[in-house]
Amino acid sequence: MWNHTTMFPSTMKFAYGTTQWSYTFDRLLYPAIICMIAICAVQSRDIPRELQAFGCRNPEITNSMRSLFLNFHNDARLRVAKGVEPNRYGYLHPAKNMYKLQWDCNLEQKAQNLIAGCPQWMRIAGGMSRNFYTTYIRPNSNPSDIIAGILSKWWGEASVYGVSDPENKYTNTILYNFANMVHSSTTGIGCAYKVCDKSRLTVMCLYNKIGYIFDRAMWETGSACRSASECTTYPGSSCSDGLCIKGLEPPDYGYNTICPSNADMTDAVRRKFLEMHNYLRSRVAKGLEKDAMGGNAPKASKMLKMVYDCNVEASAIRHSRKCVYQHSTWNDRPGMRENIYSTSILNVDKINVAEVAVAFWWDELKKYGIGPANRLTNELMYRPNKEIAHYTQMAWDRTFRLGCSVQHCPSFSYAVCHYSPAGNNINEMIYTIGDPCKVDQQCPGRYTCSPSEGLCNVA
């Protein structure tokens, strides 16, 4: 179960850190492939299926088998996105933001290692989604035919047992395999198989996101994408034939150069927290975010672009290391607000925790709404069963210093973000309403404008 909450003391003090950073990503080139006549540089989504090149070094699986696994998943996900996939009764709801899976050689090799001895059972591993199946086979059987049947069995859980929740939530463990396969935010897959003693076939697929989060939507109902602007889960996404494609991002090599004095965090996790906060603040500044109380949230004219602060992060780390799911005291973090999030799933990849936590906090806007006045009143803050304070702190336009932590605790995975200067002050505007900045003069003080984002740079 995923838990979440936030705290909003009635008084505030300001304490500013001194360490900030910014970053840029180099453009990555897509690989070139050999065509029949010439060497062409093409994007992977344009490669015909029979020519798909994976670049994996595992000799126990061929590219044709990799294509079988990958194409089955993407074809099935596309049918869901377009609303033509059968449910037990009728059809599954169509999906917005359904992402196309890309093959991950590291996940493939991990799966191959796990099934090396053809185990007959395996525990569900914390921190990843894993589908597993083992069966006896006849000698000289064709593995591809059997594997196709196994994939159909996993996927068929929806048509046999049904997805009954109106919001497509994962509410029944009997849908475990289907949930992992359909989870709309998943972008990476790696599968492997092993035949032992010519009589037993074992198959495993690993996924880079967790699909079996209880009471969380496996996908959001909507229309299959037609343009990049409709792919909003990850910054820099594109759309191809109804499926979204996540932009390339550098892997997490475990580097800790941004805040080297703070342990337990990596640069990649820091970037993920910061990138997602600024991406969402940019979207609300441009008036692109849906409000449950009607229409879109109003545009923001003076939304500051957040910077990552090592002192603020140190505060978040201190609290997360306690591994106690409750808020720190105001005295422990003067001048800062706090969002916390936990999952009982153990050892979840820290980037995944960052993505899920930030998205869940922000989703309060489209679940419960703020309304056009955009003022944080007592009535709004304390509505029964309609938490909004996670979103409001994230969207508070005067807050610009961010520091976060993800901790693997003995009984849960724990995310903590601290914000400075503190927001969520009752009866204040969440942000100034108006068109987002286009020139520096439209930003507060000496801050500069980032017109493409509609955000004001503080650094």
N, C-alpha and C positions, 0 to 999 in steps of 0.2 A: 504494500500500500504506500502511496505517495502522500506525504504530509507537507503542509506549508502554512506559514503565518508570518506576520510582520508586527513591528512595535512602533508606536508613535507617541512618545512622551509629550507633555504639554509645554515644556520649556525647551529652549535650545541654546547651545553655545557653539561657537565656531572655532574649530581647530584644524588648521590646514597642514597637510604634508608638504614636503619640499621636493620630492622626487617624482618626475613625470616622464613619460616616454611617448613616442609616436612611432609608427611603423609604416612601411610600404611593402608591397609584394612585387617581386619581379614577375613579368609576364612569362608564363610557362608555354613552351611550344608543344603542340600535339605531335605524336610520333608519326613518322613517315612510313608508308607501307608500299610494297612492291606491287605494281599493277601488271597486267599481262603485257602491256606495250611499253609503258614508261613508269618512272617513279613519281608518285603523286603524293602530295601532302594533303591529307584529308582528316577531318575530325572522325573520332571513333564511331559516332552514331551514323556516319555515312558509309561505313564499311559493310559490304554485303555479308550476310551471315556465313556463307561458305568460305569467306576470306578472313573471318575474324582472327586477329592475332592477339594472343594473351600475354606472351612474354614470361610465362611461369617456368620454373626450373624443375618442378616436380615431374619425374618421368612416369609416374604410375597412373596418370590420366592424360588423355589426348585432348587436343583442341576441339575435336568434334564432340567429345563428352562435355567439355566445358560449355560449348555452345548449347548443348541439350539442356543443361541446368539453367543457364542464363536466359535463354530464349523462352523456356517454359515460364519462368517467373515474370519476365517483362510482358509477355503476351497476356498472361493472366491479370497482371496489374493494370494493363491497358483496358482490358474488358471491364474491370471494376470502374476505372476512371470514366469510361463512356456509358456506364449504366446498363451494360448488356450481360453481366455475369449473374447466373441464376442464384437465388437464395433458396432456402427450403420452400418458401412460398413467395412467388414473384421473383423480383430481381433485387440484388444488392443496390443500395443507394450509389449514385455516381459520385466520383471523388474529384475534389480540387487538390492541387498541390501533391499529386501522386508522382513520386520521383522514379526515374528509370534507374535500375540497378546496374552497377559497373562491377566487373570481375576484380576480385582482390586476391592476388597471389599469396599474400601472407595469411589470409584467412583460409585459403585452400590448403596451404602447407600445415597449418595448425590442425585443420580437420583431418588431414591425412595422418598426422602423428597420433591423434587421439584414437583413431580406429585401426591402428597398425596391427593389433592382435585380434581383430574382429570381436570386440566385446559384445556380449549378449544384452547388456543393459548399461545405462550411463545416467548419472545424476544430471539434473538441469544445472548448468554452471551459472553462478552469479556473474553479472557483468557482461553477459553476451546473450544473444538469441541463438538457439541451437536446435535444429531438427535432426532427429536420429531414428534410424530404422535398420533392423537386421532380420534376415529371413533365410531359410534353407532354399537352395536352388538345385536343379538337376545339373549333372555334369555337362559341360560344354554349352550351358545356357548363354544366351546373348545378354550381357549386363545392361545394355542400353534399353532394351525392351522392358526389363524388370524395373530399372530406375525410372523410366517414364511412368510406369504404373504406380511406383512409390510416390512420385511427385503429385500425381493425380489424386492419390489417397490423402496426402497431406492437405492439398488444396480443397479437396472435396468435403472437408469438414463443414464448410459453410453451407453447401447445398444439402448435406445429410442432416445436420443438426440445426442449422439456421443461425443467422445473426439477427437477434430480435430487438436489440437495443436501438431506439430511434436515433441516437447520436453515434452509432457504430462503435460503441465502447466494448472493450474486452471484459466481459462479465461472466464467462463460463470457461473453465480450464479445458473443456473438451475441444475448444477452438484453438488450442495452444499452437499447433503447427501452422494453421491458417493465419493466425495473428502475426506470426513471425514473417510469413511470406508476403502479407499484404500491407504491413505497416508502412504508411505513406512516406514517412521521413527517412526510412532506410535507404541508403544509397550504395552500400557495398555488400557483396556476397562472395563466398568461396566455398565450394563443395568438393567432396572427395568420396571415393568408394574403394572397397577392398574385398577381394574374393579369397577366402581361406579354405584350404583343403578341397578346393573345387566344389564345395557343397554349401558354403555359407557366404552370403553377400551382406555387407554392412555399408550403409550410406549415411553421410552426415553433411549438412549444410550449416555454415556459420554466417551470421548477419552482423553488420557493424552497428546496428541500433537495436534497442530492446523493444520487441513488439508485444510482449506479454505483460504489460503494466496494467494491473487490474483497475478497472473503472476509468481507464483512459481510452480516448477514441483511437481506433486503429487507423481511421482516416476521417477527414472532414467532408461532409456532403457538399457537393458543388459540381461545377462543370469542368470537364477535362480542359487543360490549358490549350490556348490558341496562340499565345504570345508570351514572351519572357516576362512581361509585366504581371502576368497571372501566376507566376512561380515565386512565391514570397517566403517560403520556409527558410531558404538560405540566400544570403546576399550573392549577387552575381550569377543567379541561375538563368538558364535558357529553357526553351520549350521545343520539343520535337515530337510531332505526331501525337499530341495528347498527353505526353509524359514530360515532366520537368527534369532538367539535367543540372545537377549541382556543379558549380564552378570549381576549378581545381584550387586546392589549398595545400600549403606545405604540411608534411606529416609532423607528428610530435616526436622529436628525437630526444626528449627529456632535457633539453637545454634550460638552464636557469640563469640567464644573463641580464634580464630586465630588473629583477629584484634579487640579486645573488645572496643577500643576507637573510632572505626568507626561504626556509625550506618547505617541502611538501607541495610546491607549486611549480609548474613548468611554464615557459614562455607561451607555448601553444594554447594552454588552458587560459592564460591571461588574455591572449588575443581573442579567444572565442568569447569570453565574457564581454570584453570591451566592444568587439565588433558587433555583437548582437544588440547590445544596449544602444549603440549609435545608429545602427541600421533601423531599429524600431523607432527611435526618437526622430529620425529623419522621415520615416513614413508618416508618423502622426503630424509632424511639422507641415508636410505636404497635403494633409487632409486625406490620406489613403487608408486610414484605419477605421473599421466598422465599430459603431457604438450600439450596444444592445438597446439603448433607449431611443434609437432612431437615427437613420442616416450614418454619416461618418463623424468622427470626432472633429471639432473645429481645428483649423490650421493654427500653427504656432509661429509667431513673428520673431521671437528672441530665444529660440531653443539653443542652449549651449551644447557644444560637442564635448562629450566626456573624455577625460584623460585618465590613464591608469596611474594610481598613486601607491607607492610601495609602503608608506606609513599606514595608509588606510587598509591596505592588504594585510599588514602585520596585525592590525586590530582584528580583522576577520579571522585570520589564522589562529590567534590566541583563543578566540571563542570556539572555533570548530574543533580544536584539539581536545576540548573538554569532553567531546562525544556525549553531550547531554542535550537532548532536543528541547531546548527552551531558549528564550531570548537572553542575551547579556543585559546587564543593568545599564542605565543611562550613564552612571559614573565610570563604567568600563569603557565606554565609547563616547566621550563628550563631543557634542557637535555633529554626531553622525546618526543616521538611521540604519536600520538593519532589516534585511530580508533573509529568511532561512527556509530550507527545503530539505526533506529527507525521503529516502526510499529504503524499504526493508531488503531490497535486492543488494547483495554484497558485492563489493569490489567492482562497481560499475566504472567503466572508462571515464576518466574525469572530464574529458571533452563532452561526452554524452550527457553527463550530469549537468554540465554548464548549459548545454543546449535545451535540455528538458526543463530545467529550473527556470531559466529566463523566459522561455516560451509560456510556461504555465503561469508565471506571475503576470505576464503581459496579457494573457488571454482573459483576464478579468474584465477588460474593457468590452470585448465582444460578448461575454457571458452575462454581465450584470449592468454595464454601462455607467456613464457619467452624466450625460445630458449636455445640451448646448451651452449652459451657463459656465461650465468648466470650473466651478468653484467647489473646494473641498469643505462641505458643511458637515455638521454633526449628524444630520439626518442621512447624508450620503455615506459617511464613514461607518455608521453603526446600524446599517440596514441588516435585519436578520438573514443569515445564510447568504449574504451577498458581499463577500469580501472584495474590497477595491483598493486597499492600501498598498498592495504590491505594485499594481500598475501605476498608481499616482506617484509613488516615490520614483519609479523608473522614468516617468514622464515629467517630473518636476523640473522646470526649465532652468532654475537657478542652481540646481545641483550639478556639479561637473567633475568631482573627484570620485573615482570608483576603485574599490579593492575587494577581491573575492577570494574564497578558499573552497576547496573540495577535500573532504577528509574521508578516508575509508575506516569507519568505526567498527568495533566488533560485531554489532548487531544491525548496522545500517550504513548507508552512504549519505554523506551530509554536505550540503552546499550552504555557504554563508556569503552574503555580499553586504559591505558597508558603503554608505554614501555620505559625501560631504560637499558643501554645506547641507545640513539636514533639511529635508522637505517635509511634506505631510503636516503642515501647520493649518489648523482648523480656521475656516473662513477666509483663507487665502486662495487666489487663483492657482490652479495647477500649473498653468503656463499662460503667457500673454497671447491672446487671440489675435490673429492677423496673418497676412500673407508671409511666407517664409522669406528670409533675407535673400537679396540678390547682389547687394553691394555692401562694402564694409560699413558705410555710414548707418546702415540699418541695424547694426549690432551694438550691444551695450559697450560703453567706454571705448577702449582701444582694440577691442576684439575684431577679428577679421571674419569675413563671410566665406563659407564654402557653398557657392550657388548650387552645385550639383546635388548637395545633400540638404540644402536649406537649413544648415546649422552654422552657428557662430563659433569660430575657433578661439579658445582661450590660451592656446600655446603656439 
